[in-house]
């Protein structure tokens, strides 16, 4: 359960922002999206490889 402590006189909007940030960090929505459709392990590995190549190229471009 996510708890957002409020101080006296705090804005509700700020509390909502904090709640949303904490909720995003838990990864619940990401997990739900991943579970909606099954993807084969080979497809996952391929995507991870492509992402790793992309990140490596970005790092090389910075240097």
Beta strands, then each sheet from edge to edge (+ up, - down):
end
